[in-house]
């Protein structure tokens, strides 16, 4: 089942270390901050 | 993404975290040029897309009448079709997480051109903010 409303990304099995642009080291849970987070999934760019 | 960039002043109280199906190098090359302050996850293996149910658009979602119409309108506005970076068959989507990482709102796109949700995001942020002040 995909993650949805009510699920927590902290509890989900998303334990792999992320790579990318200007990220905090660690997993998705490690990217959380004092503010809410809007995850924006892109189709592609170009 | 252009819609979000134009609305960034209205979204200052939320951390935007982009997810792209490109490599880290491609993400850096792109974001350092168009939105240097952004944060972006490189997900070429599409683990996050998979986890959030956005891994593969159907051909109907990619080439439905609404998507084709938007593409034609975009061409008339002078926007060409560039070489896509990343997997063009993944779906776009928005997920709002509270400070504890719990998903409080989601808008997985019905099709790949459906991204005009800034007002909805703003309303959700206002609702979250009023909850945290109660």
Backbone of each chain as nested JSON, in Angstrom:
{
  "chains": [
    {"id": "A", "residues": [
      {"number": 1, "name": "UNK", "atoms": {"N": [0.84, -1.204, 0.0], "CA": [0.0, 0.0, 0.0], "C": [0.878, 1.259, 0.0]}},
      {"number": 2, "name": "UNK", "atoms": {"N": [0.634, 2.183, -0.926], "CA": [1.407, 3.429, -0.892], "C": [1.106, 4.25, 0.362]}},
      {"number": 3, "name": "UNK", "atoms": {"N": [2.055, 5.082, 0.734], "CA": [1.846, 5.968, 1.875], "C": [0.759, 6.985, 1.549]}},
      {"number": 4, "name": "UNK", "atoms": {"N": [-0.015, 7.356, 2.556], "CA": [-1.088, 8.326, 2.351], "C": [-1.367, 9.081, 3.629]}},
      {"number": 5, "name": "UNK", "atoms": {"N": [-2.45, 9.846, 3.611], "CA": [-2.803, 10.696, 4.748], "C": [-2.898, 9.86, 6.025]}},
      {"number": 6, "name": "UNK", "atoms": {"N": [-2.245, 10.355, 7.078], "CA": [-2.232, 9.66, 8.365], "C": [-0.973, 8.853, 8.584]}},
      {"number": 7, "name": "UNK", "atoms": {"N": [-0.297, 8.482, 7.487], "CA": [0.95, 7.723, 7.622], "C": [2.099, 8.664, 7.981]}},
      {"number": 8, "name": "UNK", "atoms": {"N": [3.093, 8.118, 8.629], "CA": [4.265, 8.902, 9.008], "C": [5.475, 8.425, 8.227]}},
      {"number": 9, "name": "UNK", "atoms": {"N": [6.206, 9.363, 7.657], "CA": [7.421, 8.973, 6.936], "C": [8.516, 8.567, 7.919]}},
      {"number": 10, "name": "UNK", "atoms": {"N": [8.347, 8.953, 9.172], "CA": [9.326, 8.548, 10.191], "C": [9.174, 7.059, 10.5]}},
      {"number": 11, "name": "UNK", "atoms": {"N": [7.93, 6.598, 10.538], "CA": [7.676, 5.194, 10.848], "C": [7.8, 4.288, 9.624]}},
      {"number": 12, "name": "UNK", "atoms": {"N": [7.69, 4.857, 8.433], "CA": [7.715, 4.039, 7.219], "C": [9.118, 3.462, 7.001]}},
      {"number": 13, "name": "UNK", "atoms": {"N": [9.161, 2.42, 6.208], "CA": [10.45, 1.756, 5.983], "C": [11.248, 2.475, 4.894]}},
      {"number": 14, "name": "UNK", "atoms": {"N": [11.449, 3.772, 5.092], "CA": [12.235, 4.559, 4.135], "C": [13.567, 4.887, 4.798]}},
      {"number": 15, "name": "UNK", "atoms": {"N": [14.365, 3.862, 4.957], "CA": [15.569, 4.003, 5.778], "C": [16.832, 4.235, 4.957]}},
      {"number": 16, "name": "UNK", "atoms": {"N": [16.675, 4.321, 3.621], "CA": [17.886, 4.501, 2.828], "C": [18.369, 5.953, 2.898]}},
      {"number": 17, "name": "UNK", "atoms": {"N": [19.66, 6.111, 2.822], "CA": [20.269, 7.443, 2.847], "C": [20.013, 8.136, 1.516]}},
      {"number": 18, "name": "UNK", "atoms": {"N": [19.59, 9.382, 1.613], "CA": [19.23, 10.115, 0.409], "C": [20.436, 10.811, -0.2]}},
      {"number": 19, "name": "UNK", "atoms": {"N": [20.324, 11.021, -1.494], "CA": [21.311, 11.791, -2.227], "C": [20.549, 12.881, -2.971]}},
      {"number": 20, "name": "UNK", "atoms": {"N": [21.191, 13.996, -3.202], "CA": [20.477, 15.04, -3.919], "C": [21.138, 16.386, -3.791]}},
      {"number": 21, "name": "UNK", "atoms": {"N": [20.327, 17.421, -3.789], "CA": [20.807, 18.801, -3.833], "C": [20.434, 19.513, -2.54]}},
      {"number": 22, "name": "UNK", "atoms": {"N": [21.403, 19.956, -1.785], "CA": [21.248, 20.715, -0.545], "C": [20.404, 19.976, 0.492]}},
      {"number": 23, "name": "UNK", "atoms": {"N": [20.654, 18.712, 0.663], "CA": [19.916, 17.918, 1.643], "C": [20.694, 17.819, 2.946]}},
      {"number": 24, "name": "UNK", "atoms": {"N": [19.948, 17.587, 4.05], "CA": [20.604, 17.2, 5.299], "C": [21.068, 15.752, 5.122]}},
      {"number": 25, "name": "UNK", "atoms": {"N": [22.2, 15.379, 5.715], "CA": [22.632, 13.981, 5.597], "C": [21.598, 13.052, 6.22]}},
      {"number": 26, "name": "UNK", "atoms": {"N": [21.342, 11.932, 5.588], "CA": [20.462, 10.939, 6.196], "C": [19.25, 10.582, 5.364]}},
      {"number": 27, "name": "UNK", "atoms": {"N": [18.221, 10.154, 6.048], "CA": [17.019, 9.613, 5.399], "C": [15.978, 10.713, 5.182]}},
      {"number": 28, "name": "UNK", "atoms": {"N": [14.82, 10.304, 4.672], "CA": [13.731, 11.269, 4.481], "C": [13.322, 11.875, 5.828]}},
      {"number": 29, "name": "UNK", "atoms": {"N": [13.255, 11.056, 6.852], "CA": [12.878, 11.559, 8.176], "C": [13.86, 12.63, 8.657]}},
      {"number": 30, "name": "UNK", "atoms": {"N": [15.116, 12.512, 8.258], "CA": [16.113, 13.487, 8.683], "C": [15.955, 14.845, 7.997]}},
      {"number": 31, "name": "UNK", "atoms": {"N": [15.119, 14.898, 6.98], "CA": [14.927, 16.166, 6.275], "C": [13.849, 17.021, 6.947]}},
      {"number": 32, "name": "UNK", "atoms": {"N": [13.103, 16.452, 7.894], "CA": [12.042, 17.202, 8.555], "C": [12.648, 18.353, 9.351]}},
      {"number": 33, "name": "UNK", "atoms": {"N": [11.897, 19.454, 9.437], "CA": [12.41, 20.626, 10.15], "C": [11.337, 21.15, 11.09]}},
      {"number": 34, "name": "UNK", "atoms": {"N": [11.541, 22.347, 11.596], "CA": [10.562, 22.969, 12.496], "C": [9.303, 23.388, 11.749]}},
      {"number": 35, "name": "UNK", "atoms": {"N": [9.401, 23.432, 10.453], "CA": [8.246, 23.831, 9.636], "C": [7.646, 22.586, 8.983]}},
      {"number": 36, "name": "UNK", "atoms": {"N": [6.39, 22.665, 8.565], "CA": [5.852, 21.565, 7.756], "C": [6.676, 21.409, 6.474]}},
      {"number": 37, "name": "UNK", "atoms": {"N": [6.603, 20.259, 5.899], "CA": [7.355, 19.977, 4.673], "C": [6.389, 19.62, 3.551]}},
      {"number": 38, "name": "UNK", "atoms": {"N": [6.597, 20.237, 2.407], "CA": [5.809, 19.872, 1.237], "C": [6.704, 19.065, 0.304]}},
      {"number": 39, "name": "UNK", "atoms": {"N": [6.381, 17.785, 0.177], "CA": [7.094, 16.938, -0.78], "C": [6.489, 17.169, -2.156]}},
      {"number": 40, "name": "UNK", "atoms": {"N": [7.33, 17.553, -3.091], "CA": [6.867, 17.836, -4.447], "C": [7.518, 16.839, -5.393]}},
      {"number": 41, "name": "UNK", "atoms": {"N": [6.77, 15.863, -5.827], "CA": [7.296, 14.881, -6.771], "C": [7.178, 15.453, -8.181]}},
      {"number": 42, "name": "UNK", "atoms": {"N": [8.313, 15.51, -8.855], "CA": [8.342, 16.04, -10.213], "C": [8.279, 14.906, -11.217]}},
      {"number": 43, "name": "UNK", "atoms": {"N": [7.655, 15.189, -12.345], "CA": [7.685, 14.185, -13.426], "C": [9.065, 14.155, -14.05]}},
      {"number": 44, "name": "UNK", "atoms": {"N": [9.511, 15.292, -14.425], "CA": [10.85, 15.422, -15.001], "C": [11.097, 16.907, -15.169]}},
      {"number": 45, "name": "UNK", "atoms": {"N": [12.294, 17.272, -15.494], "CA": [12.526, 18.645, -15.897], "C": [13.367, 18.643, -17.143]}},
      {"number": 46, "name": "UNK", "atoms": {"N": [13.263, 19.701, -17.876], "CA": [13.984, 19.779, -19.134], "C": [13.092, 20.335, -20.202]}}
    ]},
    {"id": "B", "residues": [
      {"number": 1, "name": "UNK", "atoms": {"N": [6.627, 23.159, -11.69], "CA": [7.535, 23.764, -10.732], "C": [7.564, 25.286, -10.872]}},
      {"number": 2, "name": "UNK", "atoms": {"N": [7.297, 25.778, -12.081], "CA": [7.265, 27.223, -12.308], "C": [6.165, 27.871, -11.469]}},
      {"number": 3, "name": "UNK", "atoms": {"N": [5.043, 27.165, -11.324], "CA": [3.928, 27.682, -10.525], "C": [4.377, 27.86, -9.075]}},
      {"number": 4, "name": "UNK", "atoms": {"N": [5.076, 26.876, -8.534], "CA": [5.555, 26.961, -7.158], "C": [6.599, 28.064, -6.998]}},
      {"number": 5, "name": "UNK", "atoms": {"N": [7.46, 28.192, -7.981], "CA": [8.492, 29.231, -7.897], "C": [7.841, 30.613, -7.845]}},
      {"number": 6, "name": "UNK", "atoms": {"N": [6.827, 30.806, -8.674], "CA": [6.145, 32.103, -8.683], "C": [5.384, 32.339, -7.376]}},
      {"number": 7, "name": "UNK", "atoms": {"N": [4.981, 31.252, -6.704], "CA": [4.19, 31.372, -5.476], "C": [5.043, 31.236, -4.224]}},
      {"number": 8, "name": "UNK", "atoms": {"N": [6.373, 31.275, -4.365], "CA": [7.237, 30.956, -3.225], "C": [7.04, 31.914, -2.049]}},
      {"number": 9, "name": "UNK", "atoms": {"N": [6.658, 33.177, -2.322], "CA": [6.425, 34.121, -1.228], "C": [5.238, 33.67, -0.38]}},
      {"number": 10, "name": "UNK", "atoms": {"N": [4.251, 33.071, -1.008], "CA": [3.056, 32.611, -0.282], "C": [3.335, 31.323, 0.486]}},
      {"number": 11, "name": "UNK", "atoms": {"N": [4.434, 30.677, 0.194], "CA": [4.722, 29.374, 0.791], "C": [5.984, 29.427, 1.668]}},
      {"number": 12, "name": "UNK", "atoms": {"N": [6.228, 30.596, 2.257], "CA": [7.463, 30.749, 3.031], "C": [7.456, 29.949, 4.329]}},
      {"number": 13, "name": "UNK", "atoms": {"N": [6.271, 29.568, 4.806], "CA": [6.215, 28.851, 6.082], "C": [6.21, 27.34, 5.913]}},
      {"number": 14, "name": "UNK", "atoms": {"N": [6.611, 26.861, 4.747], "CA": [6.72, 25.426, 4.519], "C": [8.068, 25.135, 3.846]}},
      {"number": 15, "name": "UNK", "atoms": {"N": [8.676, 24.03, 4.227], "CA": [9.914, 23.62, 3.563], "C": [9.552, 22.832, 2.312]}},
      {"number": 16, "name": "UNK", "atoms": {"N": [9.928, 23.369, 1.173], "CA": [9.681, 22.649, -0.078], "C": [10.804, 21.641, -0.29]}},
      {"number": 17, "name": "UNK", "atoms": {"N": [10.433, 20.415, -0.541], "CA": [11.417, 19.365, -0.77], "C": [11.036, 18.633, -2.056]}},
      {"number": 18, "name": "UNK", "atoms": {"N": [11.79, 18.903, -3.088], "CA": [11.491, 18.309, -4.387], "C": [12.037, 16.89, -4.462]}},
      {"number": 19, "name": "UNK", "atoms": {"N": [11.357, 16.067, -5.214], "CA": [11.819, 14.708, -5.499], "C": [11.83, 14.55, -7.016]}},
      {"number": 20, "name": "UNK", "atoms": {"N": [12.948, 14.144, -7.548], "CA": [13.063, 13.968, -8.993], "C": [13.668, 12.598, -9.296]}},
      {"number": 21, "name": "UNK", "atoms": {"N": [13.293, 12.054, -10.437], "CA": [13.78, 10.719, -10.797], "C": [15.123, 10.785, -11.518]}},
      {"number": 22, "name": "UNK", "atoms": {"N": [15.792, 11.917, -11.398], "CA": [17.095, 12.087, -12.034], "C": [18.213, 11.748, -11.036]}},
      {"number": 23, "name": "UNK", "atoms": {"N": [19.435, 11.812, -11.49], "CA": [20.575, 11.545, -10.616], "C": [20.891, 12.794, -9.783]}},
      {"number": 24, "name": "UNK", "atoms": {"N": [21.723, 12.633, -8.768], "CA": [22.128, 13.769, -7.932], "C": [22.855, 14.82, -8.77]}},
      {"number": 25, "name": "UNK", "atoms": {"N": [23.661, 14.37, -9.72], "CA": [24.404, 15.314, -10.558], "C": [23.443, 16.124, -11.434]}},
      {"number": 26, "name": "UNK", "atoms": {"N": [22.443, 15.441, -11.998], "CA": [21.465, 16.149, -12.834], "C": [20.636, 17.123, -11.999]}},
      {"number": 27, "name": "UNK", "atoms": {"N": [20.293, 16.7, -10.762], "CA": [19.524, 17.583, -9.885], "C": [20.326, 18.834, -9.544]}},
      {"number": 28, "name": "UNK", "atoms": {"N": [21.59, 18.638, -9.236], "CA": [22.418, 19.788, -8.884], "C": [22.573, 20.727, -10.077]}},
      {"number": 29, "name": "UNK", "atoms": {"N": [22.804, 20.166, -11.238], "CA": [22.968, 20.999, -12.432], "C": [21.703, 21.801, -12.703]}},
      {"number": 30, "name": "UNK", "atoms": {"N": [20.546, 21.198, -12.471], "CA": [19.277, 21.874, -12.747], "C": [18.957, 22.918, -11.685]}},
      {"number": 31, "name": "UNK", "atoms": {"N": [18.941, 22.486, -10.408], "CA": [18.463, 23.39, -9.354], "C": [19.44, 24.528, -9.084]}},
      {"number": 32, "name": "UNK", "atoms": {"N": [20.728, 24.284, -9.224], "CA": [21.674, 25.374, -8.986], "C": [21.472, 26.489, -10.01]}},
      {"number": 33, "name": "UNK", "atoms": {"N": [20.881, 26.155, -11.141], "CA": [20.656, 27.136, -12.197], "C": [19.307, 27.834, -12.038]}},
      {"number": 34, "name": "UNK", "atoms": {"N": [18.244, 27.057, -11.731], "CA": [16.904, 27.655, -11.762], "C": [16.347, 28.005, -10.383]}},
      {"number": 35, "name": "UNK", "atoms": {"N": [16.825, 27.342, -9.32], "CA": [16.278, 27.612, -7.98], "C": [17.359, 27.23, -6.96]}},
      {"number": 36, "name": "UNK", "atoms": {"N": [18.381, 28.086, -6.849], "CA": [19.562, 27.715, -6.056], "C": [19.266, 27.387, -4.6]}},
      {"number": 37, "name": "UNK", "atoms": {"N": [18.218, 27.986, -4.009], "CA": [17.915, 27.737, -2.596], "C": [17.053, 26.501, -2.366]}},
      {"number": 38, "name": "UNK", "atoms": {"N": [16.67, 25.829, -3.423], "CA": [15.784, 24.675, -3.281], "C": [16.525, 23.495, -2.657]}},
      {"number": 39, "name": "UNK", "atoms": {"N": [15.757, 22.529, -2.182], "CA": [16.304, 21.245, -1.747], "C": [15.648, 20.171, -2.617]}},
      {"number": 40, "name": "UNK", "atoms": {"N": [16.432, 19.223, -3.061], "CA": [15.878, 18.225, -3.968], "C": [16.487, 16.846, -3.724]}},
      {"number": 41, "name": "UNK", "atoms": {"N": [15.626, 15.858, -3.668], "CA": [16.05, 14.472, -3.513], "C": [16.204, 13.86, -4.901]}},
      {"number": 42, "name": "UNK", "atoms": {"N": [17.345, 13.223, -5.13], "CA": [17.544, 12.487, -6.381], "C": [17.08, 11.047, -6.153]}},
      {"number": 43, "name": "UNK", "atoms": {"N": [16.131, 10.628, -6.932], "CA": [15.531, 9.305, -6.72], "C": [15.484, 8.518, -8.036]}},
      {"number": 44, "name": "UNK", "atoms": {"N": [16.68, 8.291, -8.64], "CA": [16.68, 7.603, -9.939], "C": [16.157, 6.17, -9.86]}},
      {"number": 45, "name": "UNK", "atoms": {"N": [16.257, 5.569, -8.676], "CA": [15.711, 4.211, -8.523], "C": [14.227, 4.223, -8.208]}},
      {"number": 46, "name": "UNK", "atoms": {"N": [13.679, 5.404, -8.046], "CA": [12.238, 5.633, -7.833], "C": [11.705, 4.938, -6.569]}},
      {"number": 47, "name": "UNK", "atoms": {"N": [12.537, 4.869, -5.537], "CA": [12.087, 4.261, -4.284], "C": [10.987, 5.094, -3.627]}},
      {"number": 48, "name": "UNK", "atoms": {"N": [11.183, 6.42, -3.628], "CA": [10.161, 7.27, -3.009], "C": [8.911, 7.34, -3.877]}},
      {"number": 49, "name": "UNK", "atoms": {"N": [9.097, 7.409, -5.178], "CA": [7.928, 7.396, -6.073], "C": [7.106, 6.128, -5.821]}},
      {"number": 50, "name": "UNK", "atoms": {"N": [7.809, 5.03, -5.664], "CA": [7.141, 3.741, -5.406], "C": [6.4, 3.79, -4.067]}},
      {"number": 51, "name": "UNK", "atoms": {"N": [7.089, 4.294, -3.037], "CA": [6.504, 4.316, -1.693], "C": [5.255, 5.188, -1.631]}},
      {"number": 52, "name": "UNK", "atoms": {"N": [5.22, 6.238, -2.456], "CA": [4.078, 7.148, -2.451], "C": [3.096, 6.853, -3.587]}},
      {"number": 53, "name": "UNK", "atoms": {"N": [3.288, 5.752, -4.276], "CA": [2.337, 5.329, -5.314], "C": [2.392, 6.139, -6.584]}},
      {"number": 54, "name": "UNK", "atoms": {"N": [3.572, 6.657, -6.921], "CA": [3.686, 7.531, -8.096], "C": [4.683, 7.002, -9.127]}},
      {"number": 55, "name": "UNK", "atoms": {"N": [4.944, 5.712, -9.076], "CA": [6.084, 5.223, -9.854], "C": [5.85, 5.171, -11.357]}},
      {"number": 56, "name": "UNK", "atoms": {"N": [4.645, 4.896, -11.779], "CA": [4.437, 4.779, -13.223], "C": [3.084, 5.341, -13.644]}},
      {"number": 57, "name": "UNK", "atoms": {"N": [3.098, 6.319, -14.555], "CA": [1.859, 6.815, -15.148], "C": [1.439, 5.864, -16.264]}},
      {"number": 58, "name": "UNK", "atoms": {"N": [0.143, 5.707, -16.422], "CA": [-0.33, 4.92, -17.561], "C": [-0.196, 5.772, -18.826]}},
      {"number": 59, "name": "UNK", "atoms": {"N": [-0.254, 5.141, -19.975], "CA": [-0.193, 5.907, -21.229], "C": [-1.353, 6.884, -21.311]}},
      {"number": 60, "name": "UNK", "atoms": {"N": [-2.514, 6.493, -20.776], "CA": [-3.679, 7.394, -20.794], "C": [-3.411, 8.634, -19.944]}},
      {"number": 61, "name": "UNK", "atoms": {"N": [-2.722, 8.445, -18.81], "CA": [-2.407, 9.6, -17.963], "C": [-1.38, 10.508, -18.615]}},
      {"number": 62, "name": "UNK", "atoms": {"N": [-0.456, 9.889, -19.39], "CA": [0.579, 10.697, -20.027], "C": [0.073, 11.41, -21.264]}},
      {"number": 63, "name": "UNK", "atoms": {"N": [-0.822, 10.733, -21.982], "CA": [-1.216, 11.268, -23.291], "C": [-2.719, 11.507, -23.391]}},
      {"number": 64, "name": "UNK", "atoms": {"N": [-3.382, 11.713, -22.253], "CA": [-4.808, 12.008, -22.264], "C": [-5.071, 13.351, -22.916]}},
      {"number": 65, "name": "UNK", "atoms": {"N": [-6.328, 13.612, -23.294], "CA": [-6.669, 14.85, -24.006], "C": [-6.257, 16.103, -23.248]}},
      {"number": 66, "name": "UNK", "atoms": {"N": [-6.428, 16.108, -21.916], "CA": [-6.097, 17.296, -21.129], "C": [-4.593, 17.582, -21.167]}},
      {"number": 67, "name": "UNK", "atoms": {"N": [-3.796, 16.529, -21.101], "CA": [-2.345, 16.699, -21.125], "C": [-1.901, 17.215, -22.483]}},
      {"number": 68, "name": "UNK", "atoms": {"N": [-2.468, 16.625, -23.54], "CA": [-2.103, 17.042, -24.9], "C": [-2.505, 18.499, -25.115]}},
      {"number": 69, "name": "UNK", "atoms": {"N": [-3.71, 18.877, -24.63], "CA": [-4.17, 20.255, -24.782], "C": [-3.23, 21.227, -24.076]}},
      {"number": 70, "name": "UNK", "atoms": {"N": [-2.833, 20.877, -22.859], "CA": [-1.911, 21.751, -22.128], "C": [-0.579, 21.87, -22.858]}},
      {"number": 71, "name": "UNK", "atoms": {"N": [-0.128, 20.781, -23.45], "CA": [1.125, 20.815, -24.204], "C": [1.027, 21.739, -25.403]}},
      {"number": 72, "name": "UNK", "atoms": {"N": [-0.119, 21.674, -26.095], "CA": [-0.313, 22.541, -27.27], "C": [-0.36, 24.004, -26.835]}},
      {"number": 73, "name": "UNK", "atoms": {"N": [-1.098, 24.288, -25.741], "CA": [-1.176, 25.662, -25.237], "C": [0.198, 26.171, -24.839]}},
      {"number": 74, "name": "UNK", "atoms": {"N": [0.994, 25.284, -24.243], "CA": [2.336, 25.662, -23.827], "C": [3.195, 26.033, -25.042]}},
      {"number": 75, "name": "UNK", "atoms": {"N": [3.036, 25.278, -26.125], "CA": [3.786, 25.585, -27.342], "C": [3.394, 26.955, -27.887]}},
      {"number": 76, "name": "UNK", "atoms": {"N": [2.076, 27.243, -27.853], "CA": [1.612, 28.541, -28.348], "C": [2.135, 29.692, -27.495]}},
      {"number": 77, "name": "UNK", "atoms": {"N": [2.387, 29.399, -26.21], "CA": [2.918, 30.444, -25.321], "C": [4.428, 30.606, -25.479]}},
      {"number": 78, "name": "UNK", "atoms": {"N": [4.993, 29.845, -26.364], "CA": [6.407, 30.004, -26.64], "C": [7.319, 29.077, -25.872]}},
      {"number": 79, "name": "UNK", "atoms": {"N": [6.726, 28.128, -25.11], "CA": [7.552, 27.168, -24.383], "C": [7.763, 25.941, -25.261]}},
      {"number": 80, "name": "UNK", "atoms": {"N": [8.995, 25.655, -25.566], "CA": [9.275, 24.502, -26.407], "C": [9.291, 23.215, -25.605]}},
      {"number": 81, "name": "UNK", "atoms": {"N": [9.562, 22.131, -26.254], "CA": [9.68, 20.843, -25.587], "C": [11.151, 20.494, -25.502]}},
      {"number": 82, "name": "UNK", "atoms": {"N": [11.691, 20.502, -24.296], "CA": [13.108, 20.217, -24.119], "C": [13.354, 18.731, -23.99]}},
      {"number": 83, "name": "UNK", "atoms": {"N": [14.622, 18.397, -23.853], "CA": [14.981, 17.003, -23.63], "C": [14.688, 16.675, -22.17]}},
      {"number": 84, "name": "UNK", "atoms": {"N": [13.779, 15.732, -21.894], "CA": [13.431, 15.479, -20.496], "C": [14.582, 14.828, -19.732]}},
      {"number": 85, "name": "UNK", "atoms": {"N": [14.782, 15.304, -18.477], "CA": [15.756, 14.693, -17.572], "C": [14.967, 13.919, -16.534]}},
      {"number": 86, "name": "UNK", "atoms": {"N": [15.298, 12.65, -16.346], "CA": [14.522, 11.802, -15.451], "C": [13.548, 10.952, -16.25]}},
      {"number": 87, "name": "UNK", "atoms": {"N": [12.778, 10.173, -15.53], "CA": [11.842, 9.257, -16.169], "C": [10.51, 9.965, -16.399]}},
      {"number": 88, "name": "UNK", "atoms": {"N": [10.14, 10.25, -17.648], "CA": [8.898, 10.988, -17.896], "C": [7.638, 10.183, -17.599]}},
      {"number": 89, "name": "UNK", "atoms": {"N": [7.794, 8.908, -17.258], "CA": [6.599, 8.114, -16.982], "C": [6.213, 8.097, -15.499]}},
      {"number": 90, "name": "UNK", "atoms": {"N": [7.013, 8.733, -14.634], "CA": [6.565, 8.822, -13.24], "C": [5.498, 9.9, -13.144]}},
      {"number": 91, "name": "UNK", "atoms": {"N": [4.702, 9.831, -12.078], "CA": [3.655, 10.825, -11.854], "C": [4.161, 11.92, -10.929]}},
      {"number": 92, "name": "UNK", "atoms": {"N": [3.613, 13.098, -11.11], "CA": [3.889, 14.165, -10.155], "C": [2.957, 13.998, -8.956]}},
      {"number": 93, "name": "UNK", "atoms": {"N": [3.225, 14.729, -7.904], "CA": [2.348, 14.63, -6.734], "C": [2.819, 15.541, -5.621]}},
      {"number": 94, "name": "UNK", "atoms": {"N": [1.895, 15.878, -4.724], "CA": [2.19, 16.747, -3.586], "C": [1.769, 16.041, -2.31]}},
      {"number": 95, "name": "UNK", "atoms": {"N": [2.63, 16.067, -1.309], "CA": [2.317, 15.485, 0.002], "C": [2.766, 16.475, 1.062]}},
      {"number": 96, "name": "UNK", "atoms": {"N": [1.819, 16.921, 1.892], "CA": [2.145, 17.859, 2.962], "C": [2.348, 17.08, 4.254]}},
      {"number": 97, "name": "UNK", "atoms": {"N": [3.52, 17.274, 4.857], "CA": [3.896, 16.568, 6.09], "C": [3.938, 17.569, 7.235]}},
      {"number": 98, "name": "UNK", "atoms": {"N": [3.401, 17.197, 8.384], "CA": [3.533, 18.087, 9.529], "C": [4.953, 17.968, 10.099]}},
      {"number": 99, "name": "UNK", "atoms": {"N": [5.213, 18.687, 11.188], "CA": [6.589, 18.741, 11.703], "C": [7.092, 17.389, 12.198]}},
      {"number": 100, "name": "UNK", "atoms": {"N": [6.163, 16.472, 12.437], "CA": [6.556, 15.135, 12.892], "C": [6.688, 14.135, 11.745]}},
      {"number": 101, "name": "UNK", "atoms": {"N": [6.489, 14.618, 10.53], "CA": [6.615, 13.729, 9.383], "C": [5.361, 12.951, 9.05]}},
      {"number": 102, "name": "UNK", "atoms": {"N": [4.23, 13.369, 9.602], "CA": [2.977, 12.682, 9.308], "C": [2.31, 13.362, 8.114]}},
      {"number": 103, "name": "UNK", "atoms": {"N": [1.819, 12.556, 7.194], "CA": [1.17, 13.101, 5.996], "C": [-0.213, 13.616, 6.382]}},
      {"number": 104, "name": "UNK", "atoms": {"N": [-0.447, 14.91, 6.151], "CA": [-1.732, 15.503, 6.526], "C": [-2.575, 15.86, 5.307]}},
      {"number": 105, "name": "UNK", "atoms": {"N": [-1.986, 15.834, 4.151], "CA": [-2.738, 16.171, 2.921], "C": [-1.948, 15.615, 1.745]}},
      {"number": 106, "name": "UNK", "atoms": {"N": [-2.648, 15.158, 0.737], "CA": [-1.962, 14.632, -0.452], "C": [-2.744, 14.997, -1.696]}},
      {"number": 107, "name": "UNK", "atoms": {"N": [-2.025, 15.188, -2.752], "CA": [-2.654, 15.421, -4.037], "C": [-1.827, 14.77, -5.124]}},
      {"number": 108, "name": "UNK", "atoms": {"N": [-1.906, 13.447, -5.186], "CA": [-1.24, 12.795, -6.325], "C": [-1.955, 13.22, -7.59]}},
      {"number": 109, "name": "UNK", "atoms": {"N": [-1.227, 13.632, -8.586], "CA": [-1.848, 14.191, -9.789], "C": [-2.672, 13.159, -10.527]}},
      {"number": 110, "name": "UNK", "atoms": {"N": [-3.834, 13.589, -10.955], "CA": [-4.651, 12.727, -11.788], "C": [-3.988, 12.544, -13.143]}},
      {"number": 111, "name": "UNK", "atoms": {"N": [-3.305, 13.568, -13.598], "CA": [-2.487, 13.411, -14.798], "C": [-1.26, 14.3, -14.652]}},
      {"number": 112, "name": "UNK", "atoms": {"N": [-0.335, 14.15, -15.566], "CA": [0.968, 14.768, -15.368], "C": [0.971, 16.286, -15.574]}},
      {"number": 113, "name": "UNK", "atoms": {"N": [-0.141, 16.892, -15.978], "CA": [-0.173, 18.341, -16.159], "C": [-0.952, 19.04, -15.051]}},
      {"number": 114, "name": "UNK", "atoms": {"N": [-1.452, 18.276, -14.091], "CA": [-2.322, 18.826, -13.065], "C": [-1.501, 19.3, -11.861]}},
      {"number": 115, "name": "UNK", "atoms": {"N": [-0.994, 20.525, -11.913], "CA": [-0.096, 20.978, -10.848], "C": [-0.574, 22.28, -10.209]}},
      {"number": 116, "name": "UNK", "atoms": {"N": [-1.749, 22.739, -10.551], "CA": [-2.187, 24.057, -10.073], "C": [-2.924, 23.915, -8.748]}},
      {"number": 117, "name": "UNK", "atoms": {"N": [-2.169, 23.743, -7.7], "CA": [-2.772, 23.441, -6.404], "C": [-2.275, 24.383, -5.31]}},
      {"number": 118, "name": "UNK", "atoms": {"N": [-1.679, 25.498, -5.694], "CA": [-1.074, 26.384, -4.688], "C": [-2.116, 26.875, -3.682]}},
      {"number": 119, "name": "UNK", "atoms": {"N": [-3.305, 27.237, -4.16], "CA": [-4.349, 27.72, -3.237], "C": [-4.722, 26.639, -2.232]}},
      {"number": 120, "name": "UNK", "atoms": {"N": [-4.78, 25.41, -2.717], "CA": [-5.129, 24.301, -1.839], "C": [-4.029, 24.08, -0.787]}},
      {"number": 121, "name": "UNK", "atoms": {"N": [-2.783, 24.172, -1.221], "CA": [-1.661, 24.012, -0.298], "C": [-1.705, 25.117, 0.76]}},
      {"number": 122, "name": "UNK", "atoms": {"N": [-1.966, 26.35, 0.31], "CA": [-2.019, 27.487, 1.243], "C": [-3.115, 27.261, 2.292]}},
      {"number": 123, "name": "UNK", "atoms": {"N": [-4.268, 26.776, 1.855], "CA": [-5.382, 26.526, 2.784], "C": [-5.003, 25.447, 3.802]}},
      {"number": 124, "name": "UNK", "atoms": {"N": [-4.305, 24.434, 3.347], "CA": [-3.891, 23.363, 4.259], "C": [-2.867, 23.871, 5.276]}},
      {"number": 125, "name": "UNK", "atoms": {"N": [-1.957, 24.725, 4.826], "CA": [-0.963, 25.292, 5.742], "C": [-1.637, 26.167, 6.79]}},
      {"number": 126, "name": "UNK", "atoms": {"N": [-2.636, 26.951, 6.369], "CA": [-3.366, 27.801, 7.32], "C": [-4.098, 26.933, 8.34]}},
      {"number": 127, "name": "UNK", "atoms": {"N": [-4.662, 25.816, 7.879], "CA": [-5.366, 24.921, 8.796], "C": [-4.377, 24.301, 9.788]}},
      {"number": 128, "name": "UNK", "atoms": {"N": [-3.216, 23.911, 9.298], "CA": [-2.177, 23.345, 10.178], "C": [-1.723, 24.364, 11.203]}},
      {"number": 129, "name": "UNK", "atoms": {"N": [-1.543, 25.59, 10.751], "CA": [-1.077, 26.652, 11.625], "C": [-2.1, 26.942, 12.728]}},
      {"number": 130, "name": "UNK", "atoms": {"N": [-3.389, 26.969, 12.369], "CA": [-4.404, 27.241, 13.392], "C": [-4.491, 26.083, 14.384]}},
      {"number": 131, "name": "UNK", "atoms": {"N": [-4.263, 24.863, 13.913], "CA": [-4.269, 23.712, 14.832], "C": [-3.134, 23.816, 15.848]}},
      {"number": 132, "name": "UNK", "atoms": {"N": [-1.947, 24.229, 15.359], "CA": [-0.791, 24.293, 16.25], "C": [-0.904, 25.432, 17.255]}},
      {"number": 133, "name": "UNK", "atoms": {"N": [-1.801, 26.405, 16.998], "CA": [-1.969, 27.52, 17.927], "C": [-3.102, 27.274, 18.917]}},
      {"number": 134, "name": "UNK", "atoms": {"N": [-3.822, 26.171, 18.753], "CA": [-4.936, 25.889, 19.668], "C": [-4.431, 25.319, 20.969]}}
    ]}
  ]
}
